[in-house]
């Protein structure tokens, strides 16, 4: 008996720590100024959500999240996006 499987989204298969990282990397690598503001916003939202999930924990990922927030803030200033 054959079973059919529905394709799952790529993010659904990733551990929670990967979702924000992919969005963060996409923001850092975006060269299209028209898309940059949205990419930074999406990454920022994902990072803040993950920080809330890890609230009260001490982890290497939490340190990486804090670094990512700082890097996005620098990107905002340098590229003059609000």
C-alpha positions as CSV (number, residue, x, y, z in Angstrom):
1,X,0.0,0.0,0.0
2,X,1.5,3.3,-1.1
3,X,1.3,6.3,1.1
4,X,1.3,9.8,-0.3
5,X,3.2,12.5,1.5
6,X,2.5,16.1,1.3
7,X,5.6,18.2,0.8
8,X,6.5,20.2,3.8
9,X,7.8,23.7,3.8
10,X,11.6,24.0,4.1
11,X,11.3,26.0,7.3
12,X,9.0,23.5,8.9
13,X,11.8,21.0,8.8
14,X,14.4,23.3,10.3
15,X,15.1,23.5,14.0
16,X,13.8,26.8,15.6
17,X,17.3,28.2,15.6
18,X,17.6,28.0,11.8
19,X,14.6,30.1,10.9
20,X,15.9,33.4,12.3
21,X,19.4,32.7,11.0
22,X,18.2,32.3,7.4
23,X,16.2,35.5,7.6
24,X,19.1,37.3,9.2
25,X,21.5,36.1,6.5
26,X,19.1,37.1,3.8
27,X,19.0,40.6,5.2
28,X,22.8,40.9,5.4
29,X,23.2,39.7,1.9
30,X,20.4,41.7,0.3
31,X,21.8,44.0,-2.4
32,X,18.4,45.4,-3.7
33,X,17.8,48.6,-1.7
34,X,14.0,48.3,-2.4
35,X,13.9,44.9,-0.6
36,X,16.4,45.6,2.2
37,X,14.0,47.3,4.5
38,X,11.6,44.4,4.5
39,X,14.3,41.8,4.9
40,X,15.7,43.6,7.9
41,X,12.3,44.0,9.4
42,X,11.5,40.3,8.9
43,X,14.8,39.2,10.4
44,X,14.4,41.5,13.3
45,X,10.9,40.1,14.1
46,X,12.2,36.6,13.9
47,X,15.2,37.3,16.1
48,X,13.0,39.0,18.8
49,X,10.5,36.1,18.7
50,X,13.4,33.6,19.2
51,X,14.8,35.7,22.1
52,X,11.4,35.5,23.7
53,X,11.3,31.8,23.3
54,X,14.7,31.5,25.0
55,X,13.8,33.9,27.8
56,X,15.5,33.0,31.0
57,X,17.9,30.6,29.4
58,X,21.6,31.2,28.9
59,X,22.9,29.8,25.7
60,X,25.3,30.3,22.8
61,X,22.3,31.0,20.6
62,X,21.1,33.8,22.8
63,X,24.5,35.5,22.4
64,X,24.3,35.0,18.6
65,X,20.8,36.6,18.7
66,X,22.1,39.6,20.6
67,X,25.0,40.0,18.1
68,X,22.5,39.7,15.2
69,X,20.3,42.5,16.6
70,X,23.4,44.7,16.9
71,X,24.4,43.9,13.4
72,X,21.0,44.7,12.0
73,X,21.0,48.1,13.9
74,X,24.4,48.9,12.3
75,X,23.0,47.9,8.9
76,X,20.0,50.2,9.4
77,X,22.2,53.1,10.2
78,X,24.7,52.5,7.4
79,X,22.1,52.0,4.8
80,X,19.8,54.7,6.3
81,X,16.7,52.5,6.6
82,X,14.2,53.1,9.4
